[in-house]
Amino acid sequence: MTTNIEQTLTNLSSQQKLQLIEQLRRKTEKANSSPVDLVDFSNFTERPVYKKMKQQIIQLEAIGFKNPYFKINQGIAKNTTKIDGQELINYSSYNYLGMSGDPKVSQVAKEAIDHYGTSVSASRLISGEKPIHLELEQEIANLVGAEDALVYVGGHSTNVATISHLFDKNDLIVCDLLSHNSIIQGCLHSGASLFSFAHNDWQALEKILQEKRASHQQALIVIEGVYSMDGDIPNLPQFIELRKRYKTALMIDEAHSIGVLGKSGHGIGEYFGVNPTDVDLWMGTLSKSLASCGGYIAGNKALVEYLKYTAPSFVYSVGISPPNAAAALAAIRLLNSEPERVERLAQRAKLFLKLAQEHELNTGLSQDSAVIPVIIGNSLQCIQLSEALFHRGINVQPLIYPAVSENTARLRFFISCTHSEEQIQFTVEAVADELKKIQS
Ligand code: PMP
């Protein structure tokens, strides 16, 4: 647990810190005293982990596929993108509301650079903050209906930092089996007893709570507003009910639901019409609907204040840059003044799902969200389909093991409100057509 050490270090004098580090060093020295094979770090090309990773790419290329990763997008990725000079209909970025690249959002970000520079260069706690930091946090709090919010510089690190800081070895954390890597990392770093329940199965969660809750101090349930691999939504009222009955905290990762769910895009809370105070930690990312980079936690005032003064990756890390803060702020204000973007997104996603189902494509559990998988099963066929679509002018990323479980390889389509109905019709027909060719 990084935070066991870090939390302790935060509260110690320099002299005490040195003593503690010395104690830890002696402890690990003892544990590592038996002889081991030396590994030469400088010869990284020979390291088994590197060779294994390289082999997978070489194998793909050997059977005639292009490396599907790190494609270079030449320009703004919205409903279309440009790769290798070719204009493609784009389904590979989470620009759900078309905010990234919107001239109004870009203009506000440019003005923030002129006013505040490109970096705040240090921790907000130490060197002070900018008015846009506080304005952004207030807008986020308003968006989800919480008392307050704080913004970290990354979405992934928001989960790792917050979970590992608030929970420790005396606690219980229960998360969905399909939780995002950042949630799992946060849980592991906390040192808490970690259990997972079958995807979206709140009854399975209840069984774990019945058995384990009483022997732990704090307990946390972590779920997502929309699951990023499948595009489905948890039954939030049931999870809230369990939170109350078993006196747990409830955290929701709204990376893919903020700006998407609910009539005005206020997320899963609005979608189900729940009381926002029934969720303890509203987490979200700024990188998707909100056209920026970073993550947030919204919740009650005391909790946010505590994190602002003590969460190591907030206290010891730089504040979000002025253009990023301004872009997210502008995106939220635009979302509020143009809620028709959310409606258009829902309509386009619905159309995609309907057409895909009419063509008997396997869209799995996807419902009411902007993430629509087309499950192929076989990894090679999935990569083949992605390449065939690329040649038809469609950019969609294949997802294969280990990103998803064996035999559930898929193409994952992120719908944007900027997609036209014609682009969606053309895409679904092309997918059905090319898949038939591959499987015949
Ligand atoms: N949570 C979920 C559910 C995600 O899908 C992602 C990334 N796509 C993150 C957190 C991390 O967000 P970011 O990419 O903004 O760091």
Residues whose N, C-alpha, C, O or C-beta is under 5 A from the ligand:
A	BS01	PMP	G154 G155 H156 H180 S182 S228 D253 A255 T285 S287 G294
